[in-house]
Amino acid sequence: MIFRLDERLLFPDPTLAEDDGFLAVGGDLSTNRLLLAYQNGIFPWYSEDEPILWFSPHERFVLFPEELQVSKSMRQVLRSAKFSVTLNTCFNDVIEACAAAKREEQDGTWITADMKAAYNNLHKLGHAHSVEVWHAGKLVGGLYGVQIGRVFCGESMFSKMSNASKTALIWLCQTGQYHMIDCQVHTAHL
């Protein structure tokens, strides 16, 4: 059954999602709808020229920061001070870099112009955050997502240099701010 959203601010029960996690179509990307979605384990995921599609996978890929195990080689990278890391200094640049990143498993990007605008608005209101990784004064990696309490709902990450996105994720885990990082779906990189 396909649930069609209208102007009312509500979602169907996430347990009714299809096997692939598809839950509903329609609605908008307003701040209130996005926050309600994330509070209920739902996120938008669609491409340009498609209606807004909402997902809530039955099995989530989540990370528990206190269980993070950093490899010996990655510990060496972190100790080398090769990278510097900042928080929320250039959110829009991070989301643009994520949208431009080439991924083997997909054609194009799901980070549409409407999504960029919606998440930039969430950022301005203090609900979305970015982690930026720098090398020699240039942005070389990072990630962004939505914070719901002590849960960070990761949306996307990018890397223009080996280990840059890993540095961002490790840094996020080591802040102590989050009990859980919701990565939504499993990827080989994560």
C-alpha angles and dihedrals in degrees: 000000000000115000114213116206122213133181092298113103101239142102132205119255106288090224087070092066117124121255091272091050097256107150113161147351131221134018120108142274096251117150093248093050093047093049091048089049095051092045087059098043094258127129137177118249121169142119135246113288092024128104116253108283121199125207138191110174115211090225115044128199104228134170126210107211094211088060094053113133114195116203120239092247092050091049087056091052091051093047092048091070087224088142135040120207131211135179125227096345097125110009095162092051090053094050090047091051091048090051091049095047115113115230125191094218097055143043114231123335137301090207097098127186089259091052092049090052093046095049092044086055091049087051093051088052092050098251101104125054139188133207114207127201119202135194121185090345095307128113104244104162146359150136140228137201148144125277118220108177106302093342121097111205103205115214106177145335136199139196129197092174132041113274095007097115090042088054090053093050094046091048090051091050092049096052090083090222097113136059091192141013113211107210090177098213134023119261129180090237093057 
